[in-house]
Amino acid sequence: MENMEKQLNKQEETRTAEEIEKDPTTIKFINSLNSLIEKEFEDLDIEKEPKEINSEMVHFLNKDGYKKYFPEEDRAKIVLSPEQSNIYLNLDSFKSIEEVYATITHEFLHLQSFLKKSKDGIRTGYNIVKEKEEHFTALNEFIINKLTKEILKKNEKELKEENIIIEKNFPSIKYDSPILNTIINKIAEKENKEEEEIWEIFKKSLFTGNLMHLRKIEKTFGKNSLKLLSKFYSKEKSRGERQEEHFDVLNYFRFDNPEEKEKILKKYLNY
């Protein structure tokens, strides 16, 4: 975290000369996110005001400029700093402007998430980062990805009328996580509720910080299921290892075979 802050401070000093200028439509989109996120807060009955967003918080760099300041982030498209409320994008890594807009929305939702800092670490949304470990990293991303898709699809007509987007569908549609959807579906089934009702609890907690509802995962899927979800995803693993882990965790939540579930728990929780 300290290393990243030093990198961001260094970039802040020199970015003016190397930053790619944003076009008027992109600036218009970024500014429109204020009303879209405010509307989401109202729908979720969240009392606090969302943080104000402006185009100066978003910084576009080309591949070389990005690597110059963030050499350790070789696979990342963005660098996020909740403390400074800045978003950095390697513009060369995007295939369309809609993908850029979806990523900006995703990262601004990170900025709006519940934030708590202590001597033990930092928590943003569901994600808890301590000195040597992280918890609920994947769950946090799943929820923000799903919410990104939802916000953009829900307001697609409005954005088209403002001539901000031109494609029929945002690329964020691929962000939907089968793991998260399975968890929501099975909790709703167990509690005899609509899936949308369970989903609203998950997304509201992203901003309020109330994680008590996660106990429902243990009640629905069994002992250690929450621990498995907490430890799921590690940047230290290779792409192949992460794909295998994703497949195993999905099977754990999707199927009801106790023996298979226990094998998966032992594989990833080392007990």
Residue, then its C-alpha position, 0 to 999 in steps of 0.5 A: m500500500e505504501n509503495m503504491e501511494k509513493q507511485l501515485n504521488k510521483q505520477e501526480e507531480t508529472r502526469t500533466a505532461e504525459e496525460i492523454e486529454k479526455d474528449p468532451t463526451t468522456i468528460k460528460f459521461i464521467n460527470s453523469l455518473n454523479s446522478l446515476i450513483e445518487k439514484e442508486f443510493e436513493d433506490l437502496d435507501i442509503e442515507k449518506e451522500p455519495k462522493e462527488i465525481n469529476s473528470e479531473m479524478v480520471h487520468f488516461l495514459n498510454k501503455d509506455g506512460y502507464k508502465k513508467y509509473f506502475p511497473e509492478e502492475d503489468r496486468a492491470k488496466i487501472v490503478l485505484s487510490p481511495e485516499q486520493s480519489n484518483i483513477y489511472l487507466n492504461l488507455d491502450s489496453f481497452k478495445s472500445i470507449e464503452e469498455v473504458y466507461a464501464t471500467i470508470t464506473h467500476e472504479f468509481l463504485h470502489l471509491q463510493s464503497f464503505l471505507k474503514k482504516s485502522k492500525d490492522g489494515i484497511r477495508t473497502g466495501y467487503n474487501i479487507v486488506k491486512e499486512k500479509e493477507e486479504h479477505f473477500t477480494a473476489l466477492n467484492e469484485f463480483i458485487i461491483n462487477k454486477l452492479t456496474k453492469e446493472i447501473l449502465k444497463k438501467n441507464e442505457k437509454e438515457l446515456k444514448e439520448e445524451n449521445i454518450i454511448i453508441e453500442k447496443n450493449f456495454p462489455s460489462i455484461k461479461y462481468d456477471s459472476p456465476i459464483l455470486n449468482t449461485i450464492i444469491n439464488k440458493i440463499a433466496e431459495k432457502e429463505n423463500k425470497e426473491e433473488e432481487e431482495i437478496w441481491e439488494i442486501f449484498k449491494k447495499s452492504l457494499f456502501t454501508g459496511n454491514l456484513m452481518h448478512l454474510r452469516k447466511i452463506e454459512k447457514t445455506f452452504g455449510k461450515n467453512s463456506l464463508k472462509l472459503l469465499s473469504k480466501f478465494y482469489s490470490k494475485e500470487k497465483s498463475r492464471g491457470e491456478r486461478q481458473e482452477e480455483h474459480f472452477d472448484v469454488l463454483n462447484y462448491f457452491r453449485f452442488d450439494n455432494p458433501e464429499e466433493k465439497e469437503k475435498i474442495l475445502k481441504k484443498y484450499l483451506n489446508y486442514 
